[in-house]
Amino acid sequence: MPSKLFTAADRTELAQVGTVLSQHAEAFGAESLARLFLTHPASKIYFSEFTDYSAAGPRVRVHGAKVLGAVAKAIGHLDDLHTHLEPLAAKHGHELLVDPQNFPTLATCILITVACHLGEFGPATHCALDKLLTLICQELSSQYR
């Protein structure tokens, strides 16, 4: 049974966004992380092994690809986000000990980056992607409770 959290229109918008994210995960992910590091420098504490925090930084590119790849994959699991994201939530909550307040900040950076690059980013796309990113943040924070 499909989740009631995402409407048919949300699913259509997210499917289109997911295709673009999959194709540009490294570039969009690196830009999103660079935006995070620039606007919220305290977030660099979790990436002390990085030497270049710009979008061109090799480690930023690799990690950015992981992050946006994970968002794209989550689109394929809209009806079971909790189960799908549980391993990532455990890793971030128990192993990496990332302050969960960083997740919504990064989500905003992702939303801005995607909006800058998509040819068409209307209210329906914005709403669907924001809803997904909000739920991802909630799931990633679930291991802290």
DSSP file with accessible surface (Angstrom, degrees, kcal/mol):
  #  RESIDUE AA STRUCTURE BP1 BP2  ACC     N-H-->O    O-->H-N    N-H-->O    O-->H-N    TCO  KAPPA ALPHA  PHI   PSI    X-CA   Y-CA   Z-CA
    1    1 A M              0   0  199      0, 0.0     3,-0.1     0, 0.0     0, 0.0   0.000 360.0 360.0 360.0 125.5    0.0    0.0    0.0
    2    2 A P        -     0   0   83      0, 0.0     2,-0.1     0, 0.0    77,-0.0  -0.285 360.0-100.7 -63.4 146.7    1.5    3.4   -1.0
    3    3 A S    >   -     0   0   30      1,-0.1     3,-0.5     4,-0.1    76,-0.1  -0.361  17.1-141.1 -65.1 144.1    2.3    5.9    1.7
    4    4 A K  T 3  S+     0   0  185      1,-0.2    -1,-0.1    -3,-0.1    75,-0.0   0.513  91.9  80.3 -83.1  -5.2   -0.2    8.7    2.2
    5    5 A L  T 3  S+     0   0  100      1,-0.1     2,-0.5    73,-0.1    -1,-0.2   0.825  92.2  49.7 -70.8 -30.4    2.7   11.1    2.8
    6    6 A F  S <  S-     0   0    6     -3,-0.5    -1,-0.1    72,-0.1     2,-0.0  -0.947  77.6-147.0-116.5 124.4    3.4   11.5   -0.9
    7    7 A T     >  -     0   0   73     -2,-0.5     4,-2.5     1,-0.1     5,-0.2  -0.279  33.9-102.8 -75.9 170.1    0.7   12.3   -3.4
    8    8 A A  H  > S+     0   0   77      1,-0.2     4,-2.1     2,-0.2     5,-0.2   0.897 126.4  52.2 -60.1 -38.9    0.7   11.0   -6.9
    9    9 A A  H  > S+     0   0   62      2,-0.2     4,-2.4     1,-0.2    -1,-0.2   0.913 107.8  51.2 -65.1 -40.8    1.9   14.5   -8.0
   10   10 A D  H  > S+     0   0   13      1,-0.2     4,-3.0     2,-0.2     5,-0.2   0.930 109.6  50.8 -59.0 -45.9    4.7   14.4   -5.4
   11   11 A R  H  X S+     0   0   64     -4,-2.5     4,-2.2     1,-0.2    -1,-0.2   0.887 109.7  49.6 -62.8 -38.9    5.8   11.0   -6.8
   12   12 A T  H  X S+     0   0   80     -4,-2.1     4,-1.8     2,-0.2    -1,-0.2   0.940 113.5  45.7 -64.7 -47.7    5.8   12.3  -10.3
   13   13 A E  H  X S+     0   0   41     -4,-2.4     4,-2.4     1,-0.2    -2,-0.2   0.927 114.2  48.5 -60.8 -45.5    7.9   15.4   -9.4
   14   14 A L  H  X S+     0   0    0     -4,-3.0     4,-3.2     1,-0.2    -1,-0.2   0.856 106.2  56.6 -67.6 -34.8   10.3   13.3   -7.3
   15   15 A A  H  X S+     0   0   54     -4,-2.2     4,-1.7    -5,-0.2    -1,-0.2   0.926 110.3  45.6 -61.2 -41.9   10.8   10.7  -10.0
   16   16 A Q  H  X S+     0   0  116     -4,-1.8     4,-1.7     2,-0.2    -2,-0.2   0.926 114.8  46.7 -67.0 -43.9   11.9   13.5  -12.4
   17   17 A V  H  X S+     0   0    4     -4,-2.4     4,-3.1     1,-0.2     5,-0.2   0.913 108.4  57.2 -63.7 -40.9   14.2   15.0   -9.7
   18   18 A G  H  X S+     0   0    8     -4,-3.2     4,-2.5     1,-0.2    -1,-0.2   0.882 103.7  52.5 -59.6 -38.5   15.6   11.6   -8.9
   19   19 A T  H  X S+     0   0   79     -4,-1.7     4,-1.8     2,-0.2    -1,-0.2   0.941 112.5  44.7 -62.3 -45.5   16.7   11.1  -12.5
   20   20 A V  H  X S+     0   0   37     -4,-1.7     4,-1.7     1,-0.2    -2,-0.2   0.922 112.8  51.2 -66.3 -42.7   18.5   14.4  -12.5
   21   21 A L  H  < S+     0   0    0     -4,-3.1     4,-0.3     1,-0.2    -1,-0.2   0.902 108.5  51.7 -62.5 -41.1   20.1   13.8   -9.1
   22   22 A S  H >< S+     0   0   79     -4,-2.5     3,-0.6     1,-0.2    -1,-0.2   0.892 112.4  46.3 -61.6 -39.1   21.3   10.4  -10.2
   23   23 A Q  H 3< S+     0   0  135     -4,-1.8    -1,-0.2     1,-0.2    -2,-0.2   0.758 126.5  28.1 -74.3 -27.0   22.9   11.9  -13.3
   24   24 A H  T 3X S+     0   0   83     -4,-1.7     4,-2.8    -5,-0.1     5,-0.5  -0.002  77.4 128.5-126.0  29.4   24.5   14.8  -11.4
   25   25 A A  H <> S+     0   0   15     -3,-0.6     4,-2.3    -4,-0.3    43,-0.3   0.897  76.5  46.1 -57.9 -44.5   25.1   13.4   -7.9
   26   26 A E  H  > S+     0   0   90     -4,-0.2     4,-2.7     2,-0.2     5,-0.2   0.958 117.3  41.3 -66.3 -49.5   28.7   14.3   -7.7
   27   27 A A  H  > S+     0   0   42      2,-0.2     4,-2.3     1,-0.2    -2,-0.2   0.945 120.9  41.4 -65.4 -47.8   28.4   17.9   -9.0
   28   28 A F  H  X S+     0   0   11     -4,-2.8     4,-2.4     2,-0.2    -1,-0.2   0.886 116.5  50.1 -68.6 -37.9   25.2   18.7   -7.1
   29   29 A G  H  X S+     0   0    0     -4,-2.3     4,-2.6    -5,-0.5     5,-0.2   0.927 111.3  47.8 -65.8 -43.5   26.4   17.0   -3.9
   30   30 A A  H  X S+     0   0    0     -4,-2.7     4,-2.8    -5,-0.3     5,-0.2   0.919 113.3  48.1 -63.7 -43.2   29.8   18.8   -4.0
   31   31 A E  H  X S+     0   0   53     -4,-2.3     4,-2.4    -5,-0.2    -1,-0.2   0.912 111.5  50.5 -64.1 -40.4   28.0   22.1   -4.5
   32   32 A S  H  X S+     0   0    1     -4,-2.4     4,-2.1     2,-0.2    -2,-0.2   0.928 113.5  44.7 -63.3 -45.2   25.6   21.4   -1.7
   33   33 A L  H  X S+     0   0    2     -4,-2.6     4,-3.0     2,-0.2     5,-0.2   0.915 112.2  51.4 -66.2 -42.2   28.4   20.5    0.7
   34   34 A A  H  X S+     0   0   19     -4,-2.8     4,-2.3     1,-0.2    -2,-0.2   0.906 109.9  50.7 -60.9 -39.6   30.5   23.5   -0.3
   35   35 A R  H  X S+     0   0   67     -4,-2.4     4,-2.5    -5,-0.2     5,-0.3   0.915 110.9  49.3 -62.8 -42.1   27.5   25.7    0.3
   36   36 A L  H  X S+     0   0    6     -4,-2.1     4,-2.6     1,-0.2     7,-0.2   0.947 112.0  47.2 -61.8 -48.5   27.0   24.1    3.7
   37   37 A F  H  < S+     0   0    3     -4,-3.0    -1,-0.2     1,-0.2    -2,-0.2   0.860 114.9  46.7 -64.0 -35.3   30.7   24.6    4.6
   38   38 A L  H  < S+     0   0  146     -4,-2.3    -1,-0.2    -5,-0.2    -2,-0.2   0.913 121.1  34.8 -73.6 -43.2   30.7   28.2    3.4
   39   39 A T  H  < S+     0   0   79     -4,-2.5    -2,-0.2     1,-0.3    -3,-0.2   0.729 132.1  29.3 -86.4 -21.9   27.4   29.3    5.2
   40   40 A H    ><  +     0   0   86     -4,-2.6     3,-2.3    -5,-0.3     4,-0.3  -0.618  67.2 174.7-136.5  73.4   27.9   27.1    8.3
   41   41 A P  G >  S+     0   0   77      0, 0.0     3,-1.9     0, 0.0     4,-0.2   0.757  72.7  71.3 -57.6 -25.6   31.6   26.7    8.9
   42   42 A A  G >  S+     0   0   84      1,-0.3     3,-1.6     2,-0.2     4,-0.2   0.774  83.7  71.4 -63.0 -21.7   31.1   24.8   12.2
   43   43 A S  G X  S+     0   0    3     -3,-2.3     3,-1.3     1,-0.3    -1,-0.3   0.700  78.0  78.6 -68.7 -14.3   29.9   21.9   10.1
   44   44 A K  G X  S+     0   0   73     -3,-1.9     3,-2.5    -4,-0.3    -1,-0.3   0.721  70.7  83.7 -65.1 -18.6   33.5   21.3    9.0
   45   45 A I  G X  S+     0   0  127     -3,-1.6     3,-0.7     1,-0.3    -1,-0.2   0.815  87.5  53.0 -57.0 -29.1   34.2   19.7   12.3
   46   46 A Y  G <  S+     0   0   77     -3,-1.3    -1,-0.3     1,-0.2    -2,-0.2   0.511 111.1  47.2 -83.8  -4.0   32.8   16.4   11.0
   47   47 A F  G X   +     0   0   30     -3,-2.5     3,-2.1    -4,-0.1    -1,-0.2  -0.251  63.7 142.6-130.4  44.2   35.1   16.5    7.9
   48   48 A S  T <   +     0   0   97     -3,-0.7    -1,-0.1     1,-0.3    -2,-0.1   0.736  67.8  65.1 -64.1 -19.5   38.5   17.4    9.5
   49   49 A E  T 3  S+     0   0   93     -3,-0.1    -1,-0.3    10,-0.0     2,-0.2   0.628  82.2  98.2 -78.8  -9.9   40.3   15.1    7.1
   50   50 A F    <   -     0   0   14     -3,-2.1     3,-0.1    -6,-0.2    -3,-0.1  -0.528  47.6-177.6 -75.8 142.5   39.2   17.4    4.2
   51   51 A T  S    S+     0   0  141      1,-0.3     2,-0.5    -2,-0.2    -1,-0.1   0.597  75.9  43.9-110.2 -21.0   41.8   19.9    3.0
   52   52 A D        -     0   0   64      2,-0.1     8,-0.4     1,-0.1    -1,-0.3  -0.969  58.9-177.0-128.6 112.6   39.7   21.6    0.4
   53   53 A Y        +     0   0   56     -2,-0.5   -16,-0.2    -3,-0.1   -15,-0.1   0.297  51.9 105.9 -93.5   9.0   36.2   22.5    1.4
   54   54 A S  S >  S-     0   0   49      1,-0.1     3,-1.7   -17,-0.1     6,-0.2  -0.359  89.7-102.2 -81.6 169.3   35.2   23.9   -2.0
   55   55 A A  T 3  S+     0   0   35      1,-0.3   -24,-0.1   -24,-0.1    -1,-0.1   0.716 123.9  57.1 -64.4 -18.3   33.0   22.1   -4.6
   56   56 A A  T 3  S+     0   0   69    -26,-0.1    -1,-0.3     4,-0.1    -3,-0.1   0.586  78.7 116.0 -87.7 -10.6   36.3   21.2   -6.4
   57   57 A G    <>  -     0   0    0     -3,-1.7     4,-2.6     1,-0.1     5,-0.2  -0.367  68.1-135.2 -62.5 132.1   37.8   19.5   -3.4
   58   58 A P  H  > S+     0   0   93      0, 0.0     4,-2.1     0, 0.0     5,-0.1   0.895 104.2  44.2 -59.1 -41.4   38.2   15.8   -4.1
   59   59 A R  H  > S+     0   0  134      2,-0.2     4,-2.6     1,-0.2     5,-0.3   0.850 111.8  53.6 -73.0 -32.5   36.8   14.6   -0.8
   60   60 A V  H  > S+     0   0    0     -8,-0.4     4,-2.9    -6,-0.2     5,-0.2   0.919 109.6  49.1 -64.3 -42.3   33.9   17.0   -1.1
   61   61 A R  H  X S+     0   0   76     -4,-2.6     4,-2.1     2,-0.2    -2,-0.2   0.922 112.8  46.7 -63.5 -43.5   33.1   15.6   -4.5
   62   62 A V  H  X S+     0   0   86     -4,-2.1     4,-1.7    -5,-0.2    -2,-0.2   0.948 117.3  41.6 -65.5 -48.2   33.2   12.0   -3.3
   63   63 A H  H  X S+     0   0   48     -4,-2.6     4,-2.5     1,-0.2    -2,-0.2   0.901 112.3  55.4 -69.0 -37.5   31.1   12.7   -0.2
   64   64 A G  H  X S+     0   0    0     -4,-2.9     4,-2.7    -5,-0.3     5,-0.3   0.899 105.7  52.5 -59.0 -40.3   28.7   14.9   -2.1
   65   65 A A  H  X S+     0   0   29     -4,-2.1     4,-2.2    -5,-0.2    -1,-0.2   0.903 109.7  49.6 -63.0 -38.9   28.2   12.0   -4.6
   66   66 A K  H  X S+     0   0  137     -4,-1.7     4,-2.2     2,-0.2    -2,-0.2   0.930 112.6  47.0 -64.0 -45.1   27.3    9.7   -1.7
   67   67 A V  H  X S+     0   0   28     -4,-2.5     4,-2.0     2,-0.2    -2,-0.2   0.961 117.7  39.3 -64.2 -52.6   24.9   12.2   -0.2
   68   68 A L  H  X S+     0   0    0     -4,-2.7     4,-2.6   -43,-0.3    -1,-0.2   0.853 113.7  56.0 -71.2 -30.0   23.0   13.1   -3.4
   69   69 A G  H  X S+     0   0   20     -4,-2.2     4,-2.5    -5,-0.3    -1,-0.2   0.909 107.5  49.8 -62.9 -40.3   23.1    9.4   -4.5
   70   70 A A  H  X S+     0   0   28     -4,-2.2     4,-2.1     2,-0.2    -2,-0.2   0.889 110.1  49.9 -66.1 -38.3   21.5    8.5   -1.2
   71   71 A V  H  X S+     0   0    8     -4,-2.0     4,-1.2     2,-0.2    -2,-0.2   0.942 111.2  49.1 -64.4 -45.1   18.8   11.1   -1.7
   72   72 A A  H  X S+     0   0   11     -4,-2.6     4,-0.6     1,-0.2     3,-0.5   0.917 112.0  48.5 -60.9 -42.4   18.2    9.8   -5.3
   73   73 A K  H >< S+     0   0  146     -4,-2.5     3,-1.1     1,-0.2    -1,-0.2   0.861 103.4  61.4 -66.4 -34.7   17.9    6.2   -4.0
   74   74 A A  H >< S+     0   0    0     -4,-2.1     3,-2.2     1,-0.3    -1,-0.2   0.834  92.2  66.6 -61.4 -30.0   15.5    7.3   -1.2
   75   75 A I  H >< S+     0   0   21     -4,-1.2     3,-0.8    -3,-0.5    -1,-0.3   0.842  96.8  55.2 -61.2 -29.6   13.1    8.4   -4.0
   76   76 A G  T << S+     0   0   65     -3,-1.1    -1,-0.3    -4,-0.6    -2,-0.2   0.478 109.4  48.4 -79.3  -1.3   12.8    4.8   -4.9
   77   77 A H  T X   +     0   0   69     -3,-2.2     3,-1.6    -4,-0.2    -1,-0.2  -0.148  63.8 135.6-129.9  37.4   11.8    3.9   -1.3
   78   78 A L  G X  S+     0   0   14     -3,-0.8     3,-0.5     1,-0.3   -73,-0.1   0.793  75.3  51.6 -60.2 -28.0    9.1    6.5   -0.6
   79   79 A D  G 3  S+     0   0   82      1,-0.2    -1,-0.3    -3,-0.1   -75,-0.1   0.546 122.1  28.9 -88.4  -6.7    6.9    3.9    1.0
   80   80 A D  G <>  +     0   0   67     -3,-1.6     4,-2.7    -6,-0.2     5,-0.2  -0.164  68.9 142.4-144.5  47.1    9.6    2.6    3.4
   81   81 A L  H <> S+     0   0   13     -3,-0.5     4,-2.9     1,-0.2     5,-0.2   0.879  73.4  56.9 -56.9 -39.7   11.9    5.5    4.1
   82   82 A H  H  > S+     0   0   84      1,-0.2     4,-1.2     2,-0.2    -1,-0.2   0.957 111.9  39.8 -59.2 -52.0   12.4    4.4    7.7
   83   83 A T  H  4 S+     0   0   88      1,-0.2     3,-0.4     2,-0.2    -1,-0.2   0.921 117.2  50.3 -63.5 -43.3   13.6    0.9    6.8
   84   84 A H  H  < S+     0   0   54     -4,-2.7     4,-0.3     1,-0.2    -1,-0.2   0.881 118.4  36.8 -63.3 -40.4   15.7    2.2    3.9
   85   85 A L  H  X S+     0   0    4     -4,-2.9     4,-2.7    -5,-0.2     5,-0.2   0.516  88.1  97.2 -94.0  -4.2   17.4    4.9    5.9
   86   86 A E  H  X S+     0   0   83     -4,-1.2     4,-2.7    -3,-0.4     5,-0.2   0.897  83.2  50.4 -56.3 -44.0   17.8    3.0    9.2
   87   87 A P  H  > S+     0   0   92      0, 0.0     4,-2.3     0, 0.0    -1,-0.2   0.926 113.1  46.7 -62.1 -39.0   21.4    1.9    8.5
   88   88 A L  H  > S+     0   0   61     -4,-0.3     4,-2.6     2,-0.2     5,-0.2   0.895 111.6  51.5 -67.0 -38.9   22.4    5.5    7.6
   89   89 A A  H  X S+     0   0    0     -4,-2.7     4,-2.6     2,-0.2     5,-0.2   0.926 110.9  47.9 -63.5 -43.5   20.6    6.8   10.7
   90   90 A A  H  X>S+     0   0   34     -4,-2.7     4,-2.9    -5,-0.2     5,-0.8   0.922 112.4  49.3 -63.5 -43.0   22.5    4.3   12.9
   91   91 A K  I  X>S+     0   0   96     -4,-2.3     5,-3.0    -5,-0.2     4,-1.3   0.942 116.4  41.1 -62.7 -46.4   25.8    5.2   11.3
   92   92 A H  I  <5S+     0   0   32     -4,-2.6     6,-1.9     3,-0.2     5,-0.4   0.855 121.8  41.8 -71.0 -34.1   25.3    9.0   11.8
   93   93 A G  I  <5S+     0   0    7     -4,-2.6    -2,-0.2    -5,-0.2    -1,-0.2   0.819 129.4  21.3 -83.9 -32.3   23.8    8.7   15.2
   94   94 A H  I  <5S+     0   0  116     -4,-2.9    -3,-0.2    -5,-0.2    -2,-0.1   0.775 133.0  27.2-108.8 -34.3   26.0    6.0   16.8
   95   95 A E  I  <<S+     0   0  136     -4,-1.3    -3,-0.2    -5,-0.8    -4,-0.1   0.890 130.5  29.2 -96.7 -52.5   29.3    6.0   14.9
   96   96 A L  S   <S-     0   0   75     -5,-3.0    -4,-0.2    -6,-0.1    -3,-0.1   0.731  84.8-150.2 -84.0 -23.8   29.8    9.5   13.4
   97   97 A L        -     0   0  117     -6,-0.4     2,-0.3    -5,-0.4    -4,-0.2   0.873  23.9-178.4  54.2  45.5   27.9   11.3   16.1
   98   98 A V        -     0   0   18     -6,-1.9    -1,-0.2     1,-0.1     5,-0.1  -0.559  35.8-110.4 -74.5 132.4   26.8   14.1   13.8
   99   99 A D    >   -     0   0   65     -2,-0.3     3,-2.4     1,-0.2     4,-0.3  -0.504  25.2-138.1 -61.4 120.2   24.7   16.8   15.5
  100  100 A P  T >  S+     0   0   37      0, 0.0     3,-1.1     0, 0.0    -1,-0.2   0.699  96.8  74.6 -62.4 -14.5   21.2   16.2   14.0
  101  101 A Q  T 3> S+     0   0  148      1,-0.2     4,-0.9     2,-0.2    -2,-0.1   0.712  86.1  66.0 -69.1 -16.1   20.7   19.9   13.6
  102  102 A N  H <> S+     0   0   30     -3,-2.4     4,-2.6     1,-0.2    -1,-0.2   0.769  86.9  69.5 -73.7 -25.5   23.1   19.7   10.6
  103  103 A F  H <> S+     0   0   19     -3,-1.1     4,-2.7    -4,-0.3    -1,-0.2   0.949 100.2  43.3 -63.1 -49.6   20.7   17.6    8.6
  104  104 A P  H  > S+     0   0   65      0, 0.0     4,-2.2     0, 0.0    -1,-0.2   0.873 113.0  54.6 -65.1 -31.1   18.1   20.3    8.0
  105  105 A T  H  X S+     0   0   34     -4,-0.9     4,-1.8     2,-0.2    -2,-0.2   0.942 111.3  43.6 -65.7 -45.5   20.8   22.8    7.2
  106  106 A L  H  X S+     0   0   30     -4,-2.6     4,-2.6     1,-0.2    -1,-0.2   0.902 109.7  57.8 -65.1 -38.2   22.3   20.5    4.6
  107  107 A A  H  X S+     0   0   13     -4,-2.7     4,-2.7     1,-0.2    -2,-0.2   0.908 105.5  50.1 -58.9 -40.7   18.8   19.8    3.3
  108  108 A T  H  X S+     0   0   80     -4,-2.2     4,-2.5     2,-0.2    -1,-0.2   0.921 109.8  50.4 -63.3 -41.7   18.3   23.5    2.7
  109  109 A C  H  X S+     0   0    5     -4,-1.8     4,-2.4     2,-0.2    -2,-0.2   0.895 111.2  48.9 -63.8 -38.0   21.7   23.6    0.8
  110  110 A I  H  X S+     0   0    5     -4,-2.6     4,-2.9     2,-0.2     5,-0.3   0.938 110.3  50.8 -65.5 -46.0   20.6   20.7   -1.3
  111  111 A L  H  X S+     0   0   20     -4,-2.7     4,-2.5     1,-0.2    -2,-0.2   0.925 112.3  46.6 -58.8 -44.8   17.2   22.3   -2.1
  112  112 A I  H  X S+     0   0   72     -4,-2.5     4,-2.2     2,-0.2    -1,-0.2   0.931 112.7  49.8 -64.2 -44.9   18.9   25.6   -3.1
  113  113 A T  H  X S+     0   0    0     -4,-2.4     4,-1.3     2,-0.2    -2,-0.2   0.939 112.7  46.1 -61.6 -47.3   21.5   23.7   -5.3
  114  114 A V  H >X S+     0   0    1     -4,-2.9     4,-2.6     1,-0.2     3,-0.6   0.930 111.1  52.8 -62.5 -42.8   18.8   21.7   -7.1
  115  115 A A  H 3< S+     0   0   36     -4,-2.5    -1,-0.2    -5,-0.3    -2,-0.2   0.882 107.5  52.7 -60.8 -36.5   16.7   24.8   -7.6
  116  116 A C  H 3< S+     0   0   84     -4,-2.2    -1,-0.2     1,-0.2    -2,-0.2   0.793 117.8  36.2 -68.2 -28.3   19.6   26.6   -9.2
  117  117 A H  H << S+     0   0   90     -4,-1.3     2,-0.3    -3,-0.6    -2,-0.2   0.709  92.2  92.4-103.2 -24.4   20.3   23.7  -11.7
  118  118 A L     <  -     0   0   27     -4,-2.6     3,-0.2    -5,-0.2  -101,-0.0  -0.557  66.7-143.0 -73.8 136.7   16.9   22.4  -12.6
  119  119 A G  S    S+     0   0   85     -2,-0.3     2,-0.5     1,-0.2    -1,-0.1   0.899  94.3  32.9 -63.4 -39.3   15.4   24.0  -15.7
  120  120 A E        +     0   0  149      2,-0.0    -1,-0.2    -3,-0.0     2,-0.2  -0.960  64.7 159.6-123.1 112.3   12.0   23.9  -14.2
  121  121 A F        +     0   0   45     -2,-0.5    -6,-0.0    -3,-0.2    -3,-0.0  -0.639  19.9 162.6-132.6  74.7   11.7   24.2  -10.5
  122  122 A G     >  -     0   0   15     -2,-0.2     4,-2.7     1,-0.1     5,-0.2  -0.178  56.5 -84.4 -85.5-177.7    8.1   25.3   -9.8
  123  123 A P  H  > S+     0   0  114      0, 0.0     4,-2.8     0, 0.0     5,-0.2   0.851 126.0  54.6 -58.7 -36.2    6.2   25.1   -6.5
  124  124 A A  H  > S+     0   0   51      2,-0.2     4,-2.3     1,-0.2     5,-0.2   0.919 111.6  44.0 -66.8 -41.5    5.1   21.5   -7.0
  125  125 A T  H  > S+     0   0    9      2,-0.2     4,-2.7    -3,-0.2     5,-0.3   0.934 114.4  50.4 -66.7 -44.8    8.7   20.4   -7.4
  126  126 A H  H  X S+     0   0   87     -4,-2.7     4,-2.7     1,-0.2     5,-0.2   0.938 112.4  46.8 -57.1 -49.1    9.8   22.6   -4.5
  127  127 A C  H  X S+     0   0   69     -4,-2.8     4,-2.5    -5,-0.2    -1,-0.2   0.930 113.7  47.0 -62.0 -46.2    7.1   21.2   -2.2
  128  128 A A  H  X S+     0   0    0     -4,-2.3     4,-2.3     2,-0.2    -1,-0.2   0.928 115.7  44.3 -64.8 -44.7    7.8   17.5   -3.1
  129  129 A L  H  X S+     0   0    0     -4,-2.7     4,-2.9     2,-0.2     5,-0.2   0.913 113.3  50.9 -68.5 -39.8   11.5   17.8   -2.7
  130  130 A D  H  X S+     0   0   73     -4,-2.7     4,-2.5    -5,-0.3    -2,-0.2   0.918 110.0  50.6 -62.7 -41.7   11.2   19.8    0.5
  131  131 A K  H  X S+     0   0   62     -4,-2.5     4,-2.2    -5,-0.2    -2,-0.2   0.936 112.4  46.8 -61.1 -46.0    8.8   17.1    1.9
  132  132 A L  H  X S+     0   0    0     -4,-2.3     4,-2.6     1,-0.2    -2,-0.2   0.944 113.1  47.6 -61.6 -49.2   11.3   14.3    1.0
  133  133 A L  H  X S+     0   0    5     -4,-2.9     4,-2.5     1,-0.2    -1,-0.2   0.886 110.5  52.8 -62.7 -36.7   14.3   16.1    2.5
  134  134 A T  H  X S+     0   0   59     -4,-2.5     4,-2.2    -5,-0.2    -1,-0.2   0.933 111.2  46.3 -63.3 -43.8   12.4   16.9    5.7
  135  135 A L  H  X S+     0   0   26     -4,-2.2     4,-2.6     2,-0.2    -2,-0.2   0.887 110.4  52.9 -67.8 -37.9   11.4   13.2    6.1
  136  136 A I  H  X S+     0   0   16     -4,-2.6     4,-3.0     2,-0.2     5,-0.2   0.936 109.3  50.1 -60.7 -44.5   15.0   12.2    5.4
  137  137 A C  H  X S+     0   0   13     -4,-2.5     4,-1.6     1,-0.2    -2,-0.2   0.915 110.4  49.6 -60.0 -42.6   16.2   14.6    8.1
  138  138 A Q  H  < S+     0   0   94     -4,-2.2     4,-0.5     1,-0.2    -1,-0.2   0.922 112.9  46.7 -62.6 -43.0   13.7   13.1   10.5
  139  139 A E  H >< S+     0   0   39     -4,-2.6     3,-1.2     1,-0.2     4,-0.3   0.919 110.8  50.9 -67.1 -42.6   14.8    9.6    9.7
  140  140 A L  H 3< S+     0   0   22     -4,-3.0     3,-0.4     1,-0.3    -1,-0.2   0.803 112.2  48.7 -65.4 -26.2   18.5   10.4   10.0
  141  141 A S  T >< S+     0   0   22     -4,-1.6     3,-1.8    -5,-0.2     4,-0.3   0.521  86.3  92.6 -87.0  -6.2   17.8   12.0   13.4
  142  142 A S  G X  S+     0   0   22     -3,-1.2     3,-0.9    -4,-0.5    -1,-0.2   0.743  76.0  60.9 -65.4 -24.3   15.7    9.0   14.6
  143  143 A Q  G 3  S+     0   0   50     -3,-0.4    -1,-0.3    -4,-0.3    -2,-0.1   0.514  94.2  65.8 -81.3  -3.3   18.7    7.2   16.3
  144  144 A Y  G <         0   0   74     -3,-1.8    -1,-0.2   -44,-0.0    -2,-0.2   0.538 360.0 360.0 -91.2 -11.2   19.2   10.2   18.6
  145  145 A R    <         0   0  216     -3,-0.9    -3,-0.0    -4,-0.3     0, 0.0  -0.407 360.0 360.0 -81.9 360.0   15.9    9.8   20.5
